[in-house]
Amino acid sequence: MHYDAVVVGAGPAGCMAAGELTARGFKVLLLEKERLPREKPCMGLLSPLGRRLVEDDFGPLPPECLERPAEALGVRVLGEGGGEYSLPFPGEGLWVKRAVLDAFLARSCGAEVGEGCRVVDVAAGRFHVRLRFVRGEEEEEAEATYLIGADGADSLVSGMVRPEFHRLHALPALERATLFLWEGEADWDPRWLGMVVWKRGVGRFFARCGMVGLALSHGEGRGWQEELEGLTGFLSRRVGLRLRGDPVRMAAVSNRMAREGRYNLGAGSALLAGEAAGFLDPWGFGIRLALESGKLAAECIAESAGENVTPHLHYLRRAQPMLGAGSGGKRRRSHGKVGELDLSGWAGEKGRAARRDFRALRRNLNR
Ligand SMILES: Cc1cc2nc3c(=O)[nH]c(=O)nc-3n(C[C@H](O)[C@H](O)[C@H](O)COP(=O)(O)OP(=O)(O)OC[C@H]3O[C@@H](n4cnc5c(N)ncnc54)[C@H](O)[C@@H]3O)c2cc1C
């Protein structure tokens, strides 16, 4: 079967790209290896800009996509030295249920959706792409003029479209992460995401409606057990964390190539979007950047359709303002904006503990 475009991956980047292309009259196939709704280890914090991108293209989110409370105010940072800082969003964010949100986006994007279809091979030429995918026991093929790889941090499409870049920059930038979910409570305003900055890195947590979630990142050779013990101990002293029973543990990976200022936008008629392209901000938030890059990749394909120029060149040019969202000069500034979070209040803190926490945070952002 021939399509105008095939999109791989039904996360926020892929659904946004598929929706944008479909709205512009393209015949689109969206392939997702899992059945929807699929689990995605995620804290579920949607920034104000991310919210606006979703609402502009998909309308207001139905209540089943939202956590309770749904209102998200930003990030509160707890330093080991005793400091606490609020980094408020410049607008209204949301707490979302990722699995439900992504399924809603996939079902509302208007494209033909192939669930349970794992792409295993991609051959991309100029204005011609051929994909092989496995559905159940069967192997099938699809052909298209354009391709958008939105298959997440550990992207197969990235390796197929630009193998050298993938080997040299994308694979070494993969960072393991684990999300733990418990029954429990804490003395914590559920509208804020908590971020603990300590000597071993950064841990993120939420506490609401009798549930506690904690996300840890860990590099090569480092386990999570010791880190988890240290962090839960810290949080029990600091915010009265009380956990019951054993946690559900979900393993994930993040792609941190943006820290080195690297992005893989694809080549020719095959573009990459979302975390597959490296879009992840220094705080580890990627939903908004996934939506934004998915929309932009689709717009660039639509703009170049019918021309003798592949969309990659448009995408490279138009994505420039987004590059650096996860790296570079912005992180070195001691105040102002990092991603959508405002650091300016922080710069006013003068105490010794505050200065130590701030140095630790800066080191972590610059890792
Ligand atoms: C623990 C943790 C917590 C996080 N919390 C937040 C948060 O609170 N807020 C935030 O903004 N960001 C958060 N992030 C980051 C955010 O989840 C990602 O950046 C975002 O999901 C990237 O979206 P995406 O569409 O690029 O990829 P994904 O959401 O990863 O979607 C990729 C899709 O592609 C599919 N796929 C993969 N390979 C194939 C294949 N071969 N064939 C077909 N389909 C395939 C996958 O099944 C998946 O559905 C968190 C990340 C982690 C690890």
The ligand as a Tripos MOL2 file, in Angstrom:
@<TRIPOS>MOLECULE
LIG
   53    58     1     0     0
SMALL
NO_CHARGES

@<TRIPOS>ATOM
      1 C1         10.8420    8.5100   33.9800 C.3       1 LIG1
      2 C2         10.5190    9.6150   33.0020 C.ar      1 LIG1
      3 C3          9.6620   10.6460   33.3720 C.ar      1 LIG1
      4 C4          9.3530   11.6730   32.4570 C.ar      1 LIG1
      5 N1          8.5040   12.6620   32.8490 N.ar      1 LIG1
      6 C5          8.1930   13.6640   31.9780 C.ar      1 LIG1
      7 C6          7.2730   14.6830   32.3380 C.ar      1 LIG1
      8 O1          6.6930   14.7010   33.4280 O.2       1 LIG1
      9 N2          7.0140   15.6770   31.4320 N.ar      1 LIG1
     10 C7          7.6050   15.7050   30.2030 C.ar      1 LIG1
     11 O2          7.3570   16.6470   29.4270 O.2       1 LIG1
     12 N3          8.4650   14.7290   29.8330 N.ar      1 LIG1
     13 C8          8.7610   13.7040   30.6650 C.ar      1 LIG1
     14 N4          9.5960   12.7050   30.2780 N.ar      1 LIG1
     15 C9         10.1180   12.7190   28.8920 C.3       1 LIG1
     16 C10         8.9930   12.3440   27.9140 C.3       1 LIG1
     17 O3          8.3110   11.2040   28.3840 O.3       1 LIG1
     18 C11         9.5630   12.0490   26.5180 C.3       1 LIG1
     19 O4         10.4870   13.0400   26.1670 O.3       1 LIG1
     20 C12         8.4250   12.0050   25.5000 C.3       1 LIG1
     21 O5          7.5970   10.8970   25.7460 O.3       1 LIG1
     22 C13         8.9920   11.8940   24.0780 C.3       1 LIG1
     23 O6          7.8990   11.7780   23.1910 O.3       1 LIG1
     24 P1          8.0960   11.0840   21.7840 P.3       1 LIG1
     25 O7          6.7950   11.1880   21.0870 O.co2     1 LIG1
     26 O8          9.3110   11.6140   21.1220 O.co2     1 LIG1
     27 O9          8.4310    9.5510   22.1090 O.3       1 LIG1
     28 P2          7.6360    8.4780   22.9770 P.3       1 LIG1
     29 O10         6.6200    9.0990   23.8230 O.co2     1 LIG1
     30 O11         8.6820    7.6290   23.6110 O.co2     1 LIG1
     31 O12         6.8670    7.6210   21.8700 O.3       1 LIG1
     32 C14         7.5770    6.7950   20.9730 C.3       1 LIG1
     33 C15         6.6050    5.7140   20.4990 C.3       1 LIG1
     34 O13         7.2400    4.9510   19.4760 O.3       1 LIG1
     35 C16         6.9160    3.5880   19.6380 C.3       1 LIG1
     36 N5          7.9530    2.7960   18.9570 N.ar      1 LIG1
     37 C17         9.2570    2.6490   19.3210 C.ar      1 LIG1
     38 N6          9.9080    1.8550   18.4390 N.ar      1 LIG1
     39 C18         8.9880    1.5010   17.4950 C.ar      1 LIG1
     40 C19         9.0590    0.6800   16.3280 C.ar      1 LIG1
     41 N7         10.1870    0.0680   15.9610 N.pl3     1 LIG1
     42 N8          7.9300    0.5280   15.5850 N.ar      1 LIG1
     43 C20         6.7570    1.1430   15.9420 C.ar      1 LIG1
     44 N9          6.6350    1.9300   17.0630 N.ar      1 LIG1
     45 C21         7.7410    2.1090   17.8110 C.ar      1 LIG1
     46 C22         6.9000    3.4030   21.1470 C.3       1 LIG1
     47 O14         6.1570    2.2570   21.5450 O.3       1 LIG1
     48 C23         6.2500    4.7110   21.5980 C.3       1 LIG1
     49 O15         4.8600    4.6040   21.7000 O.3       1 LIG1
     50 C24         9.9190   11.6640   31.1570 C.ar      1 LIG1
     51 C25        10.7770   10.6230   30.7750 C.ar      1 LIG1
     52 C26        11.0770    9.6060   31.6830 C.ar      1 LIG1
     53 C27        11.9960    8.4940   31.2440 C.3       1 LIG1
@<TRIPOS>BOND
     1     1     2 1
     2     2     3 ar
     3     2    52 ar
     4     3     4 ar
     5     4     5 ar
     6     4    50 ar
     7     5     6 ar
     8     6     7 ar
     9     6    13 1
    10     7     8 2
    11     7     9 ar
    12     9    10 ar
    13    10    11 2
    14    10    12 ar
    15    12    13 ar
    16    13    14 ar
    17    14    15 1
    18    14    50 ar
    19    15    16 1
    20    16    17 1
    21    16    18 1
    22    18    19 1
    23    18    20 1
    24    20    21 1
    25    20    22 1
    26    22    23 1
    27    23    24 1
    28    24    25 2
    29    24    26 1
    30    24    27 1
    31    27    28 1
    32    28    29 2
    33    28    30 1
    34    28    31 1
    35    31    32 1
    36    32    33 1
    37    33    34 1
    38    33    48 1
    39    34    35 1
    40    35    36 1
    41    35    46 1
    42    36    37 ar
    43    36    45 ar
    44    37    38 ar
    45    38    39 ar
    46    39    40 ar
    47    39    45 ar
    48    40    41 1
    49    40    42 ar
    50    42    43 ar
    51    43    44 ar
    52    44    45 ar
    53    46    47 1
    54    46    48 1
    55    48    49 1
    56    50    51 ar
    57    51    52 ar
    58    52    53 1
@<TRIPOS>SUBSTRUCTURE
     1 LIG1         1 GROUP 0 **** ****
